[in-house]
Amino acid sequence: MQEILINQADKGMVLARDVTNQDGRVLCGKGTELTDTLIERLKKIEITHVAVQGHPVTVEGERTLEEELQAIEKRFSRVSDTPPLMFLKKRLTEQMIIARRK
């Protein structure tokens, strides 16, 4: 799942969460495929962000999952003999993978 600006939204992307108005009313349900018309309607009612499935938008400076996992390996490389820190490393790695697959 990726939170993107409505201006980054493109036809064919699928909503990962409901889009709601300020009162909490659901405007578009999770799983809705975006169309050009729907994107324009959301812009007109001043929706600024949407959550979409996958990770369809590349953000400058953002690292790939592989780069993030390598960074975790590097950070924990000097403490491989400390069980609590190895547990933390394992949990960070698992959470990073889960977050990117949503």
Secondary structure, 3 states (H helix, E strand, C coil): CEEEEHHHCCCCCEECCCEECCCCCEEECCCCECCHHHHHHHHHCCCCEEEECCCCCCCCCCCCHHHHHHHHHHHHHHHCCCHHHHHHHHHHHHHHHHHHHC
